[in-house]
Each structure stands twice: as C-alpha cells, then as structure tokens.
Amino acid sequence: MVSFDSTVPAVLVRLDRNPFHHGTLGAVRSLGRAGITVHAVIESLRSPVAGSRYLHSAHPRPDRASGDGADPRAAEPEDEKLHGLLLRISERLGTPAVLVPLDDLSAISVARLRPRLAGRYLLPEQPPGLPERVADKAELAAICGTLGLPHPRTVVPDDPGEAARAASALGLPVVAKWSRPWLLPEGSGLRSTVVVRSPREAGELFAHGTEAGSRLLLQRRLPPGPDLDWFFHGYSGRDGTLLMGATGRKERSWPVGAGLTAVGRWLPNPAVEHLAREVIAALGYRGIVDLDFRLDPATGAYHLLDFNPRPGAQFRLFTDASGLDVVRALHLDLTGRPVPPPVPAYGRTFVVENYALLSLLSPLPPAGRRDRPRGREADRRVRAQGTERAWFARDDPRPAYAMTAAWLRRAACGRGRRPSNPPERSENRESGELLCRTW
C-alpha cells in the first residue's frame, strides 16, 4: 500500500493558454484521489479543469490576473509575475507545498525561481539551467551530438539564404522548428513546428525570427508511419536514481502521423528505455521527464526528438495496479516517503477522446517497413490491461462535460468564419491544441 503525506498540498502550474490540456486534469485527479489537497495555476477560471471535484482552488495564470489578452512579455518579466503569484498562494496555504510544473515555460521559470522559493515549495534540485537547455530544440540537437545519441540531422541557419540552401541539402520536405517555442507570441499565427516543402518557404520563415523570439532550425524529416512514434515517461529522484520509467507507443495522434498522442499504449521497448536512461543519467536530470522518440525504419535507430522537463499530457497511461504514476512518485519522493517499484501494466491504453475522434476521421499515413523491432507481431504477447480516458471519469464527470461544450463552441467558431490564411499543419504535440487559434 502506497502511503502519502496528505498534510503536504500540491500546487500545479501551467502557463500556456491551452484550455484542452488533459495532462493538467490528470495531475489534479491523480493527487486528489490520493487524498492530497490540490491547487492549480491555469489559463482561466473557466477552464474545464476548474470543474474537477479534486481541485481545491484555481488561480489564473499571472498575465491574466490583470485582464485577458495581456502580453506576458509587455509588463514585468514572466518569472517575476509567477514568483509573486506563488508567494501569494504560499501565504494562503501557510505550509510548504509540492510544486508541479506542467508545461515547458512553467518548468523553466520554476527552475529559475527555485532558490527564491526555498522553504515554501518542494521541488527537485536540477543542475543550473538544465530544463531550459533540454527544452531548447537547438540545444537538444547539440546535446545529442555530444552524447552520441541518434537525433535527426539539424542545421541552424544564420540568414535566409542559408536556410533555403539547408532545406535543399537536408532533402525536402524538412521540419522547421523554433528552438524556444515557449517564446512564441500568442496570436502571432507562428507554429512551433511546421513542415517546409521548398527552399523559398524556409527562407521566408527565417525572416520571422525576431517575432518568434528564438532561432530557427531545420531538421531532416523522419518518415511518419504506424509503430514508429514512442515516448518515455520517468521520474528521477533527489539522488538521481530513476525511480520510475516506462515506454509507450502512439497508436493514434492528432494531427495524424505527427501530433500529440490521441491513443497511447504501454508497451515494453528496451531500446527506447536504454536511450532514455542514458541521456537522463548523463545530464544529471532530476524530476519528471517526458521524452519523444521516432524510429527511422531505414536504419532501425530510435531518434530522440523532444526532451520535455515536465510530465507529458498522457502520463496517466503509466499507472500501475497500485495507482502509482510519475506525479505521485514526485510527491512521495519530495515528502520523504519511499517510492515503491512500479509493476508494469503492459497493454494498458490511454485515450484522449476529442483528439482520438479527430484522428479516426482522418486517414492514417503510409505504413513504414514491417521488419523493424517491436512491431504489431510482438503485441500479440501483450494482454490488455484496461483503458483510461483523459477526460471522462465516473467519479469526476464535470470536466468532460465542460470540455465537450467548449470543443463544440470552438467547432462552431470554425464553421462560422473562414481564415484568410489557414494555419499550417504542425509536426509536433503543440499542434492542434487550439482549434480556433487563428480564426
């Protein structure tokens, strides 16, 4: 039996504006069901997450505290605003709390603020600047090069001409990414990741660098296809021991073949787990981690695509029979409780209802080579271990109803107006999260 210190509350922090972030709801439910009092900083008090019976209190993210639509970079620095809000929450709590960042920006900001939050919040001690380094796409490419880890060939151009030449040299189409996507201004229409299909597109995209706030990088595009996309979720404890670690495969994604996980399945993959453990140990990373991999069918190598220094939105997939997941492991470890060894539940699935529906309505990408490891043949040896839905839960139905209503309103918004410039299709998990973002 897992024993939690229910006297220590948890404060969840998410600074992006996505109202359909199911990972936040998963964290609220996970800790709340364990008897832990949960507070959350979210995009709005109207968020579907705010309706959860397991959420004790919700606080609008800092830039919304003084009115919707404010530019978070126009007033005081983001870190200072978050620091002020966390201090106010701490004063109300009157006791130290476990702090759980749920997106890249909050993970980076919290890591910077850690020395100033000592005594008020419990969080892992990271090597200085590490969350920002691994979340930076250009830095991650350099890290993989140093460690000898497979990573798509990457070029960081210095001017539009070099961007155009690099796109041709890498082999069109190529993937274009802004190295620090958390700096993209809201409402700009810029996507963190897009597919570039001509040298001219690459040069034109480079011209938006000042607006984007970070460098543009171009990567060789690994072919999408069934069975190719995998992820690793883990928790590295205070002493650097990996207390939890599990691999899963994207069964469906939205956008199809390249986006966030719509349906995921817990499956063993020793090659992915070995790579994940290698990079976590080499960097001295502490805390919750979510890594994305794609198999190159031509070489059989798994390439590390993203290193997310926080829980992945589908982290509840990796919940064992005792209810242990990475968020619960974090709370146990930071409150001095033992983290029991997890018992894998291979075959368990996780379904994000809204995105799974969209993916079912879209054709699947062409299949890759069938002679790769861990294909469907091996799945026959894995028995199903149940399914968890991201939104609907019998003991907490209100967020699902609120999400459905908000989703239908977004759909009506889309039907009511046509965009003058339709949004580009993204190649990563941030795409598709706001259906009416540019309407």
Stockholm file with secondary structure:
# STOCKHOLM 1.0

chainA/1-439         MVSFDSTVPAVLVRLDRNPFHHGTLGAVRSLGRAGITVHAVIESLRSPVAGSRYLHSAHPRPDRASGDGADPRAAEPEDEKLHGLLLRISERLGTPAVLVPLDDLSAISVARLRPRLAGRYLLPEQPPGLPERVADKAELAAICGTLGLPHPRTVVPDDPGEAARAASALGLPVVAKWSRPWLLPEGSGLRSTVVVRSPREAGELFAHGTEAGSRLLLQRRLPPGPDLDWFFHGYSGRDGTLLMGATGRKERSWPVGAGLTAVGRWLPNPAVEHLAREVIAALGYRGIVDLDFRLDPATGAYHLLDFNPRPGAQFRLFTDASGLDVVRALHLDLTGRPVPPPVPAYGRTFVVENYALLSLLSPLPPAGRRDRPRGREADRRVRAQGTERAWFARDDPRPAYAMTAAWLRRAACGRGRRPSNPPERSENRESGELLCRTW
#=GR chainA/1-439 SS CCCCCTTSCEEEECCSCCTTCHHHHHHHHHHHHTTCCEEEEESCTTSGGGGCTTCSEEEECGGGTTCTTCCTTTSSCHHHHHHHHHHHHHHHHCSCEEEEECSHHHHHHHHHHHHHHTTTEECCCCCTTHHHHHHSHHHHHHHHHHHTCCCCCEECCSSHHHHHHHHHHHCSSEEEEESCGGGSCTTSCCCSEEEECSHHHHHHHHTTHHHHTSCEEEEECCCCCTTCEEEEEEEECTTSCEEEEEEEEEEEEESTTTSEEEEEEECCCHHHHHHHHHHHHHHTCCEEEEEEEEEETTTTEEEEEEEESSCCTTGGGSCCTTCCCHHHHHHHHHTTCCCCCCCCCTTCEEECHHHHHHHHTSCCCCCCCSCSTTCHHHHTTSCCCCEEESSCCTTCCHHHHHHHHHHHHHHHHHHHCCCSSCCCCCSSTTTTSCTTTTC
#=GC SS_cons         CCCCCTTSCEEEECCSCCTTCHHHHHHHHHHHHTTCCEEEEESCTTSGGGGCTTCSEEEECGGGTTCTTCCTTTSSCHHHHHHHHHHHHHHHHCSCEEEEECSHHHHHHHHHHHHHHTTTEECCCCCTTHHHHHHSHHHHHHHHHHHTCCCCCEECCSSHHHHHHHHHHHCSSEEEEESCGGGSCTTSCCCSEEEECSHHHHHHHHTTHHHHTSCEEEEECCCCCTTCEEEEEEEECTTSCEEEEEEEEEEEEESTTTSEEEEEEECCCHHHHHHHHHHHHHHTCCEEEEEEEEEETTTTEEEEEEEESSCCTTGGGSCCTTCCCHHHHHHHHHTTCCCCCCCCCTTCEEECHHHHHHHHTSCCCCCCCSCSTTCHHHHTTSCCCCEEESSCCTTCCHHHHHHHHHHHHHHHHHHHCCCSSCCCCCSSTTTTSCTTTTC
//
